[in-house]
């Protein structure tokens, strides 16, 4: 059996199975939370997996993925989801399905939340690129902590999202 050393800045090739520990993957400080990529769309060709550790009040702008369906699993904490006309509060163990072309957002209600986002392309001829958007907007880090809050440029967020198949439709949700 071969073993591969995995660091905070590498992910094994997806031509073989692998297991990452809780703190392994490619980490970025991303929109005031910690994002750890576990599976890259470019490598897998079929899906991307990114884990987020987010502070209370965090929520992405209202947006829709043009070409990717998204599944979000709440690992820890409490998160309010809005997708289309549906609003739901989810706690640890809950799974949210957020289909492409349907506007959605969420907001962390607990002190912090840990969620896992899995995206897959509807058109299977190209790889998903949600993780590439996270890398483009994020700052690489070796930290395992939520970063100190920083100002976020909504114009840059919209531009980078658009380049990665995500249409920003409105602001993040107001603090609940």
CORUR-V664437 format. One line per field, one symbol per residue. ss: DSSP state (H for helix, E for strand, L for the rest). phi: phi as a letter, one per 40 degrees, with the letter a starting at -180 (. if undefined). psi: psi as a letter, one per 30 degrees, with the letter a starting at -180 (. if undefined). A space follows every 50 residues. Layout:
BEGIN
ss=???
phi=???
psi=???
END
This chain:
BEGIN
ss=LLLLLLLLLLLLLLLLLLLLLLLLLEEEEELLEEEEEEELHHHHLLLEEE EEEEELLLLLEEEEELLEEEEEEEEELEEEEEELLEEEEEELLLEEEELL LLLEEEEELLLEEEEEEEEEELLLLLLLLHHHHHHHHLEELLLLLLLLLL LLLHHHHHHHHHHLLEEEEEEELLLL
phi=.cbbcbbcbbbccccbcabbcdbchccbcbfgbcbbcbbcccccgbabbb cbbbcdgcaccdabccbbcbbbbccahbbcbbbgccbabbbdgcbbbbcc gbdaaaacccdaabbbbbbacccccbccbdcccdccccbdaccbbcccdb cbcdccdcccddcbgbccbaccccdc
psi=kklkkkafglklkgflllkkleglajkkjjhglkkjkekkeeeefflkkk kkjklkfkkllklkkegklkkkkjekakkkkkjbgkkkkklkflkkkjll gjklllkkflelkklkkkkkkejgflllgeeeeeeeflkklflglklkkl kkjeeeeeeeeefggkjkfallkkk.
END
